[in-house]
């Protein structure tokens, strides 16, 4: 993973974690654990996916989909 993508991910993840805390009633450790162990996060780290372009609100929605449905359906333009 390149330095630039690492910086972008570092800017996006707090927003996703905040939404997990707010919407699921988790503490910081629990929310962080969910995000960092998710398939979405693994894909976010892969520069080729360009998922970082979606912004943290949409990424949070995709994470919720992964958590509830066990899979992620990506927006058409992202495929």
Secondary structure, DSSP 8 states (H G I E B T S, - for coil): --HHHHHHHHHHHHHHHHHHHHHH---HHHHHHHHHTSHHHHHHH-GGG-GGGG-HHHHHHHHHHHHHHSS----GGG-
